[in-house]
């Protein structure tokens, strides 16, 4: 894995935590900011898409796992609506720990691929006819899908909270 993928992984987590930490207003730009970062960075770090059979399967599985992790991370965040209809998120230590755990696990896996189980990984890729590009794409898709699912989950939860019953305004 390249240093660029590592930096992308860390940059996404940093931007998400800076954006989401504490009591924050839900805005379209706030939700799109990490996506804009990815749109700028990904073309420079993308190793090249492999759309062959097993490579594509690995990429799709990585995207699905990433999406599940993104939704899971939102379980540690509250989404509320105030009396004026403004949507808010509240993210604390548990949310940050979830993101750091996801990013750290990904980084340890990448490190392991490079140093601990290189031969086994190589044999797995050869035996299953998966290119190195497909494997690198799957790591990148795991990262991006986690972030995209997180942002979409916040958006959906904010809309559901706004559509639900509003607190009574005191007289």
MDAnalysis code that builds the backbone (N, CA, C; Angstrom):
import MDAnalysis as mda
import numpy as np

u = mda.Universe.empty(513, n_residues=171, atom_resindex=np.repeat(np.arange(171), 3), trajectory=True)
u.add_TopologyAttr("name", ["N", "CA", "C"] * 171)
u.add_TopologyAttr("resid", np.arange(1, 172))
u.add_TopologyAttr("resname", ["UNK", "UNK", "UNK", "UNK", "UNK", "UNK", "UNK", "UNK", "UNK", "UNK", "UNK", "UNK", "UNK", "UNK", "UNK", "UNK", "UNK", "UNK", "UNK", "UNK", "UNK", "UNK", "UNK", "UNK", "UNK", "UNK", "UNK", "UNK", "UNK", "UNK", "UNK", "UNK", "UNK", "UNK", "UNK", "UNK", "UNK", "UNK", "UNK", "UNK", "UNK", "UNK", "UNK", "UNK", "UNK", "UNK", "UNK", "UNK", "UNK", "UNK", "UNK", "UNK", "UNK", "UNK", "UNK", "UNK", "UNK", "UNK", "UNK", "UNK", "UNK", "UNK", "UNK", "UNK", "UNK", "UNK", "UNK", "UNK", "UNK", "UNK", "UNK", "UNK", "UNK", "UNK", "UNK", "UNK", "UNK", "UNK", "UNK", "UNK", "UNK", "UNK", "UNK", "UNK", "UNK", "UNK", "UNK", "UNK", "UNK", "UNK", "UNK", "UNK", "UNK", "UNK", "UNK", "UNK", "UNK", "UNK", "UNK", "UNK", "UNK", "UNK", "UNK", "UNK", "UNK", "UNK", "UNK", "UNK", "UNK", "UNK", "UNK", "UNK", "UNK", "UNK", "UNK", "UNK", "UNK", "UNK", "UNK", "UNK", "UNK", "UNK", "UNK", "UNK", "UNK", "UNK", "UNK", "UNK", "UNK", "UNK", "UNK", "UNK", "UNK", "UNK", "UNK", "UNK", "UNK", "UNK", "UNK", "UNK", "UNK", "UNK", "UNK", "UNK", "UNK", "UNK", "UNK", "UNK", "UNK", "UNK", "UNK", "UNK", "UNK", "UNK", "UNK", "UNK", "UNK", "UNK", "UNK", "UNK", "UNK", "UNK", "UNK", "UNK", "UNK", "UNK", "UNK", "UNK", "UNK", "UNK", "UNK"])
u.atoms.positions = np.array([
    [0.840, -1.172, 0.000],
    [0.000, 0.000, 0.000],
    [0.887, 1.237, 0.000],
    [0.386, 2.249, -0.600],
    [1.200, 3.453, -0.729],
    [1.030, 4.377, 0.480],
    [1.975, 5.248, 0.619],
    [1.904, 6.265, 1.660],
    [0.702, 7.170, 1.415],
    [0.371, 7.380, 0.149],
    [-0.769, 8.237, -0.188],
    [-2.068, 7.666, 0.368],
    [-2.244, 6.337, 0.304],
    [-3.457, 5.731, 0.866],
    [-3.498, 5.887, 2.382],
    [-2.347, 5.782, 3.022],
    [-2.273, 5.981, 4.466],
    [-2.646, 7.412, 4.820],
    [-2.102, 8.354, 4.073],
    [-2.421, 9.766, 4.328],
    [-3.895, 10.059, 4.070],
    [-4.464, 9.454, 3.028],
    [-5.894, 9.620, 2.756],
    [-6.709, 9.105, 3.931],
    [-6.375, 7.950, 4.431],
    [-7.070, 7.359, 5.566],
    [-7.030, 8.291, 6.779],
    [-5.855, 8.791, 7.096],
    [-5.700, 9.667, 8.259],
    [-6.368, 11.024, 8.045],
    [-6.275, 11.562, 6.827],
    [-6.892, 12.864, 6.539],
    [-8.412, 12.793, 6.664],
    [-8.998, 11.725, 6.177],
    [-10.452, 11.587, 6.254],
    [-10.903, 11.527, 7.710],
    [-10.212, 10.746, 8.521],
    [-10.582, 10.649, 9.938],
    [-10.418, 11.998, 10.620],
    [-9.323, 12.696, 10.336],
    [-9.091, 14.007, 10.954],
    [-10.186, 14.997, 10.564],
    [-10.528, 15.054, 9.287],
    [-11.564, 15.995, 8.827],
    [-12.916, 15.645, 9.445],
    [-13.241, 14.354, 9.500],
    [-14.518, 13.953, 10.096],
    [-14.587, 14.308, 11.576],
    [-13.518, 14.040, 12.305],
    [-13.549, 14.336, 13.740],
    [-13.580, 15.837, 14.009],
    [-12.849, 16.603, 13.236],
    [-12.890, 18.064, 13.403],
    [-14.297, 18.576, 13.104],
    [-14.912, 18.037, 12.093],
    [-16.253, 18.474, 11.691],
    [-17.328, 18.029, 12.678],
    [-17.214, 16.813, 13.180],
    [-18.323, 16.225, 13.941],
    [-18.204, 16.348, 15.454],
    [-17.020, 16.624, 15.975],
    [-16.824, 16.631, 17.433],
    [-17.690, 17.693, 18.093],
    [-18.378, 17.321, 19.151],
    [-19.180, 18.273, 19.915],
    [-20.588, 18.420, 19.363],
    [-21.198, 19.537, 19.684],
    [-22.566, 19.860, 19.286],
    [-22.491, 20.691, 18.008],
    [-22.881, 20.114, 16.882],
    [-22.717, 20.779, 15.586],
    [-24.042, 20.844, 14.832],
    [-24.203, 21.945, 14.132],
    [-25.360, 22.104, 13.271],
    [-25.175, 21.251, 12.021],
    [-26.227, 20.598, 11.581],
    [-26.166, 19.795, 10.362],
    [-26.379, 20.733, 9.172],
    [-25.351, 20.844, 8.350],
    [-25.438, 21.647, 7.129],
    [-24.998, 20.791, 5.956],
    [-25.469, 21.141, 4.784],
    [-25.092, 20.402, 3.595],
    [-23.585, 20.487, 3.367],
    [-23.009, 21.680, 3.510],
    [-21.569, 21.815, 3.311],
    [-20.785, 21.022, 4.353],
    [-21.260, 21.012, 5.585],
    [-20.594, 20.241, 6.624],
    [-20.578, 18.753, 6.313],
    [-21.671, 18.260, 5.733],
    [-21.722, 16.858, 5.349],
    [-20.886, 16.577, 4.105],
    [-20.814, 17.555, 3.203],
    [-20.081, 17.351, 1.956],
    [-18.577, 17.590, 2.068],
    [-18.136, 18.310, 3.079],
    [-16.711, 18.658, 3.199],
    [-15.793, 17.438, 3.111],
    [-16.034, 16.355, 3.875],
    [-15.158, 15.184, 3.731],
    [-15.253, 14.545, 2.346],
    [-16.431, 14.605, 1.740],
    [-16.591, 14.055, 0.390],
    [-15.798, 14.876, -0.625],
    [-15.772, 16.189, -0.425],
    [-14.982, 17.049, -1.312],
    [-13.495, 16.749, -1.164],
    [-13.053, 16.518, 0.065],
    [-11.662, 16.135, 0.297],
    [-11.336, 14.861, -0.477],
    [-12.209, 13.878, -0.383],
    [-11.983, 12.616, -1.084],
    [-11.982, 12.812, -2.595],
    [-12.880, 13.648, -3.106],
    [-12.943, 13.894, -4.546],
    [-11.665, 14.536, -5.074],
    [-11.027, 15.345, -4.240],
    [-9.773, 15.987, -4.644],
    [-8.604, 15.011, -4.552],
    [-8.586, 14.198, -3.505],
    [-7.427, 13.342, -3.230],
    [-7.451, 12.035, -4.020],
    [-8.607, 11.403, -4.154],
    [-8.699, 10.069, -4.746],
    [-8.062, 9.968, -6.137],
    [-8.266, 10.913, -7.035],
    [-7.624, 10.755, -8.348],
    [-6.102, 10.647, -8.284],
    [-5.503, 11.182, -7.234],
    [-4.052, 11.123, -7.111],
    [-3.556, 9.830, -6.473],
    [-4.412, 9.148, -5.716],
    [-3.980, 7.935, -5.016],
    [-4.581, 6.663, -5.582],
    [-5.548, 6.781, -6.469],
    [-6.198, 5.603, -7.023],
    [-5.217, 4.797, -7.866],
    [-5.036, 3.517, -7.509],
    [-4.076, 2.703, -8.245],
    [-4.593, 2.232, -9.599],
    [-5.838, 2.390, -9.887],
    [-6.411, 1.947, -11.157],
    [-7.449, 0.872, -10.902],
    [-8.608, 1.073, -11.416],
    [-9.721, 0.169, -11.142],
    [-9.531, -1.157, -11.849],
    [-9.832, -2.224, -11.153],
    [-9.781, -3.575, -11.711],
    [-11.204, -4.102, -11.690],
    [-11.794, -4.209, -12.852],
    [-13.186, -4.619, -12.922],
    [-13.336, -6.070, -13.376],
    [-12.280, -6.886, -13.155],
    [-12.365, -8.302, -13.486],
    [-13.112, -9.030, -12.376],
    [-13.444, -10.265, -12.605],
    [-14.360, -11.012, -11.743],
    [-13.992, -10.984, -10.258],
    [-12.918, -11.612, -9.868],
    [-12.603, -11.680, -8.440],
    [-12.118, -10.346, -7.885],
    [-11.455, -9.560, -8.697],
    [-11.056, -8.228, -8.249],
    [-12.272, -7.369, -7.960],
    [-13.270, -7.452, -8.823],
    [-14.501, -6.691, -8.629],
    [-15.247, -7.173, -7.384],
    [-15.265, -8.476, -7.166],
    [-15.931, -9.025, -5.975],
    [-15.267, -8.484, -4.712],
    [-13.935, -8.482, -4.685],
    [-13.219, -7.959, -3.526],
    [-13.523, -6.474, -3.315],
    [-13.568, -5.704, -4.393],
    [-13.861, -4.273, -4.287],
    [-15.281, -4.038, -3.772],
    [-16.234, -4.814, -4.255],
    [-17.620, -4.671, -3.805],
    [-17.744, -5.061, -2.331],
    [-17.097, -6.159, -1.938],
    [-17.132, -6.564, -0.528],
    [-16.518, -5.501, 0.371],
    [-15.426, -4.907, -0.070],
    [-14.792, -3.843, 0.722],
    [-15.728, -2.645, 0.853],
    [-16.431, -2.311, -0.218],
    [-17.373, -1.192, -0.166],
    [-18.530, -1.492, 0.777],
    [-19.015, -2.721, 0.777],
    [-20.113, -3.110, 1.670],
    [-19.663, -3.064, 3.131],
    [-18.493, -3.620, 3.414],
    [-17.966, -3.588, 4.786],
    [-17.748, -2.137, 5.227],
    [-17.207, -1.320, 4.327],
    [-17.014, 0.093, 4.641],
    [-18.324, 0.789, 4.950],
    [-19.353, 0.498, 4.167],
    [-20.662, 1.112, 4.409],
    [-21.210, 0.699, 5.771],
    [-21.047, -0.569, 6.122],
    [-21.509, -1.032, 7.432],
    [-20.750, -0.339, 8.562],
    [-19.455, -0.157, 8.394],
    [-18.669, 0.553, 9.414],
    [-19.107, 2.016, 9.527],
    [-19.445, 2.646, 8.401],
    [-19.912, 4.032, 8.426],
    [-21.229, 4.174, 9.172],
    [-22.134, 3.244, 8.943],
    [-23.415, 3.260, 9.655],
    [-23.177, 2.969, 11.139],
    [-22.308, 2.008, 11.430],
    [-21.989, 1.669, 12.815],
    [-21.421, 2.863, 13.572],
    [-20.562, 3.626, 12.929],
    [-19.964, 4.783, 13.607],
    [-21.018, 5.808, 14.010],
    [-22.111, 5.868, 13.263],
    [-23.174, 6.833, 13.583],
    [-24.010, 6.415, 14.788],
    [-23.867, 5.183, 15.218],
    [-24.582, 4.759, 16.420],
    [-24.071, 5.489, 17.653],
    [-22.875, 6.070, 17.557],
    [-22.264, 6.777, 18.685],
    [-22.483, 8.286, 18.607],
    [-23.437, 8.710, 17.795],
    [-23.729, 10.129, 17.601],
    [-25.236, 10.351, 17.760],
    [-25.588, 11.413, 18.442],
    [-27.002, 11.792, 18.545],
    [-27.333, 12.789, 17.460],
    [-28.521, 12.674, 16.905],
    [-29.024, 13.646, 15.929],
    [-30.364, 14.135, 16.462],
    [-30.472, 15.458, 16.633],
    [-31.680, 16.039, 17.208],
    [-32.140, 17.224, 16.372],
    [-33.345, 17.668, 16.682],
    [-33.911, 18.858, 16.047],
    [-34.408, 19.770, 17.161],
    [-34.046, 21.047, 17.094],
    [-34.503, 21.977, 18.125],
    [-35.889, 22.501, 17.788],
    [-36.418, 23.357, 18.640],
    [-37.777, 23.871, 18.456],
    [-37.920, 24.705, 17.195],
    [-36.840, 25.276, 16.711],
    [-36.875, 26.065, 15.478],
    [-36.732, 25.230, 14.223],
    [-36.570, 23.915, 14.368],
    [-36.436, 23.037, 13.215],
    [-34.999, 22.826, 12.757],
    [-34.047, 23.417, 13.463],
    [-32.639, 23.250, 13.091],
    [-32.146, 21.868, 13.538],
    [-31.433, 21.187, 12.662],
    [-30.903, 19.857, 12.954],
    [-29.503, 19.971, 13.556],
    [-29.247, 19.108, 14.574],
    [-27.974, 19.138, 15.290],
    [-27.442, 17.726, 15.474],
    [-26.120, 17.614, 15.519],
    [-25.487, 16.360, 15.903],
    [-24.721, 16.588, 17.195],
    [-24.589, 15.526, 17.965],
    [-23.813, 15.566, 19.201],
    [-22.903, 14.345, 19.191],
    [-21.606, 14.585, 19.005],
    [-20.629, 13.494, 18.963],
    [-19.593, 13.724, 20.050],
    [-19.317, 12.682, 20.781],
    [-18.355, 12.796, 21.871],
    [-17.242, 11.778, 21.763],
    [-16.777, 11.358, 22.905],
    [-15.620, 10.464, 22.976],
    [-15.906, 9.123, 22.296],
    [-17.083, 8.570, 22.504],
    [-17.401, 7.264, 21.908],
    [-17.335, 7.325, 20.383],
    [-17.828, 8.403, 19.802],
    [-17.781, 8.584, 18.354],
    [-16.331, 8.680, 17.876],
    [-15.529, 9.449, 18.582],
    [-14.114, 9.593, 18.216],
    [-13.384, 8.260, 18.359],
    [-13.660, 7.534, 19.428],
    [-13.019, 6.236, 19.637],
    [-13.403, 5.272, 18.510],
    [-14.668, 5.293, 18.099],
    [-15.102, 4.429, 17.000],
    [-14.320, 4.738, 15.731],
    [-14.185, 6.019, 15.390],
    [-13.442, 6.396, 14.182],
    [-11.964, 6.071, 14.293],
    [-11.390, 6.321, 15.445],
    [-9.970, 6.008, 15.630],
    [-9.762, 4.491, 15.558],
    [-10.668, 3.717, 16.134],
    [-10.556, 2.255, 16.075],
    [-10.666, 1.751, 14.634],
    [-11.590, 2.303, 13.882],
    [-11.742, 1.901, 12.482],
    [-10.475, 2.235, 11.698],
    [-9.983, 3.458, 11.864],
    [-8.786, 3.886, 11.135],
    [-7.555, 3.099, 11.581],
    [-7.412, 2.863, 12.871],
    [-6.250, 2.127, 13.378],
    [-6.263, 0.683, 12.891],
    [-7.425, 0.058, 12.899],
    [-7.533, -1.314, 12.404],
    [-7.146, -1.387, 10.933],
    [-7.612, -0.426, 10.173],
    [-7.265, -0.379, 8.745],
    [-5.758, -0.203, 8.571],
    [-5.157, 0.688, 9.365],
    [-3.720, 0.932, 9.249],
    [-2.910, -0.294, 9.668],
    [-3.330, -0.984, 10.727],
    [-2.631, -2.190, 11.163],
    [-2.739, -3.268, 10.085],
    [-3.897, -3.385, 9.478],
    [-4.068, -4.352, 8.392],
    [-3.141, -4.015, 7.222],
    [-3.085, -2.753, 6.852],
    [-2.199, -2.333, 5.759],
    [-0.742, -2.624, 6.117],
    [-0.358, -2.304, 7.337],
    [1.011, -2.586, 7.783],
    [1.287, -4.091, 7.734],
    [0.330, -4.873, 8.190],
    [0.474, -6.324, 8.156],
    [0.628, -6.853, 6.743],
    [-0.114, -6.256, 5.815],
    [0.012, -6.659, 4.411],
    [1.421, -6.401, 3.889],
    [2.032, -5.360, 4.352],
    [3.365, -4.990, 3.880],
    [4.480, -5.711, 4.627],
    [4.258, -6.109, 5.880],
    [5.365, -6.605, 6.685],
    [5.155, -7.976, 7.325],
    [3.941, -8.324, 7.712],
    [3.744, -9.536, 8.483],
    [3.304, -10.726, 7.632],
    [2.324, -10.517, 6.761],
    [1.797, -11.642, 5.986],
    [1.833, -11.357, 4.488],
    [2.937, -10.791, 4.046],
    [3.114, -10.444, 2.637],
    [3.024, -11.674, 1.746],
    [3.727, -12.728, 2.118],
    [3.741, -13.941, 1.287],
    [2.343, -14.561, 1.222],
    [1.676, -14.681, 2.364],
    [0.326, -15.264, 2.390],
    [-0.650, -14.425, 1.572],
    [-0.538, -13.120, 1.687],
    [-1.398, -12.243, 0.900],
    [-1.125, -12.427, -0.581],
    [0.152, -12.473, -0.937],
    [0.509, -12.677, -2.343],
    [-0.048, -13.982, -2.886],
    [0.046, -15.045, -2.113],
    [-0.495, -16.341, -2.534],
    [-2.020, -16.281, -2.663],
    [-2.665, -15.596, -1.735],
    [-4.118, -15.437, -1.812],
    [-4.510, -14.701, -3.097],
    [-3.813, -13.622, -3.391],
    [-4.121, -12.848, -4.596],
    [-3.885, -13.679, -5.854],
    [-2.783, -14.427, -5.890],
    [-2.485, -15.262, -7.062],
    [-3.507, -16.382, -7.197],
    [-3.778, -17.081, -6.105],
    [-4.720, -18.207, -6.143],
    [-6.116, -17.777, -6.569],
    [-6.505, -16.572, -6.190],
    [-7.856, -16.091, -6.511],
    [-7.889, -15.158, -7.720],
    [-6.754, -15.022, -8.380],
    [-6.633, -14.187, -9.584],
    [-7.136, -12.758, -9.325],
    [-6.607, -12.188, -8.250],
    [-6.934, -10.810, -7.889],
    [-5.675, -9.986, -8.070],
    [-5.799, -8.892, -8.784],
    [-4.628, -8.051, -9.031],
    [-4.302, -7.207, -7.799],
    [-3.069, -6.757, -7.741],
    [-2.650, -5.864, -6.658],
    [-3.465, -4.578, -6.719],
    [-3.778, -4.108, -7.930],
    [-4.607, -2.904, -8.062],
    [-5.982, -3.103, -7.451],
    [-6.579, -4.277, -7.668],
    [-7.901, -4.545, -7.083],
    [-7.822, -4.564, -5.565],
    [-6.739, -5.127, -5.038],
    [-6.574, -5.156, -3.592],
    [-6.407, -3.743, -3.040],
    [-5.581, -2.931, -3.688],
    [-5.392, -1.544, -3.253],
    [-6.696, -0.756, -3.391],
    [-7.425, -0.996, -4.474],
    [-8.735, -0.351, -4.641],
    [-9.674, -0.723, -3.509],
    [-9.631, -1.985, -3.098],
    [-10.542, -2.419, -2.043],
    [-10.244, -1.708, -0.726],
    [-8.960, -1.471, -0.430],
    [-8.608, -0.729, 0.784],
    [-9.130, 0.707, 0.680],
    [-8.945, 1.323, -0.503],
    [-9.411, 2.690, -0.700],
    [-10.941, 2.746, -0.633],
    [-11.619, 1.776, -1.256],
    [-13.086, 1.755, -1.223],
    [-13.613, 1.533, 0.183],
    [-12.918, 0.729, 0.964],
    [-13.307, 0.533, 2.360],
    [-13.289, 1.868, 3.094],
    [-12.237, 2.633, 2.883],
    [-12.103, 3.940, 3.522],
    [-13.193, 4.901, 3.053],
    [-13.378, 4.987, 1.745],
    [-14.353, 5.939, 1.192],
    [-15.788, 5.545, 1.515],
    [-16.088, 4.262, 1.438],
    [-17.448, 3.812, 1.731],
    [-17.809, 4.068, 3.184],
    [-16.845, 3.936, 4.078],
    [-17.095, 4.226, 5.494],
    [-17.499, 5.683, 5.662],
    [-16.748, 6.564, 5.032],
    [-17.030, 7.993, 5.146],
    [-18.360, 8.353, 4.474],
    [-18.605, 7.848, 3.282],
    [-19.830, 8.179, 2.557],
    [-21.054, 7.661, 3.309],
    [-20.987, 6.428, 3.806],
    [-22.124, 5.878, 4.558],
    [-22.362, 6.669, 5.834],
    [-21.284, 7.108, 6.483],
    [-21.417, 7.933, 7.679],
    [-22.154, 9.231, 7.363],
    [-21.741, 9.898, 6.314],
    [-22.375, 11.165, 5.933],
    [-23.839, 10.955, 5.548],
    [-24.123, 9.898, 4.773],
    [-25.505, 9.632, 4.372],
    [-26.371, 9.252, 5.566],
    [-25.807, 8.510, 6.513],
    [-26.561, 8.138, 7.706],
    [-26.906, 9.370, 8.537],
    [-25.959, 10.280, 8.667],
    [-26.254, 11.530, 9.385],
    [-27.365, 12.288, 8.678],
    [-27.297, 12.378, 7.360],
    [-28.318, 13.086, 6.592],
    [-29.694, 12.446, 6.771],
    [-29.762, 11.131, 6.672],
    [-31.037, 10.426, 6.827],
    [-31.574, 10.588, 8.242],
    [-30.704, 10.423, 9.242],
    [-31.153, 10.585, 10.627],
    [-31.630, 12.008, 10.895],
    [-30.977, 12.996, 10.300],
    [-31.403, 14.386, 10.481],
    [-32.774, 14.607, 9.854],
    [-32.994, 14.050, 8.678],
    [-34.309, 14.194, 8.038],
    [-35.392, 13.460, 8.824],
    [-35.077, 12.296, 9.335],
    [-36.057, 11.549, 10.145],
    [-36.369, 12.281, 11.434],
    [-35.343, 12.861, 12.059],
    [-35.571, 13.621, 13.296],
    [-36.421, 14.861, 13.018],
    [-36.204, 15.496, 11.870],
    [-36.994, 16.692, 11.522],
    [-38.433, 16.319, 11.195],
    [-38.646, 15.127, 10.653],
    [-39.997, 14.704, 10.291],
    [-40.773, 14.188, 11.489],
    [-40.077, 13.831, 12.560],
    [-40.727, 13.283, 13.748],
    [-41.392, 14.377, 14.572],
    [-41.936, 13.976, 15.712],
    [-42.611, 14.962, 16.584],
    [-41.602, 15.965, 17.140],
    [-42.018, 17.214, 17.163],
    [-41.173, 18.305, 17.687],
    [-41.495, 18.543, 19.148],
    [-40.487, 18.956, 19.905],
    [-40.765, 19.245, 21.313],
    [-41.715, 20.433, 21.433],
    [-42.520, 20.403, 22.495],
    [-43.479, 21.477, 22.731],
    [-42.741, 22.753, 23.126],
    [-43.206, 23.873, 22.591],
    [-42.619, 25.163, 22.926],
    [-43.291, 25.666, 24.201],
    [-42.503, 25.979, 25.237],
    [-43.124, 26.453, 26.484],
    [-43.833, 27.798, 26.275],
    [-44.915, 27.978, 26.964],
    [-45.709, 29.207, 26.810],
    [-45.095, 30.346, 27.558],
])
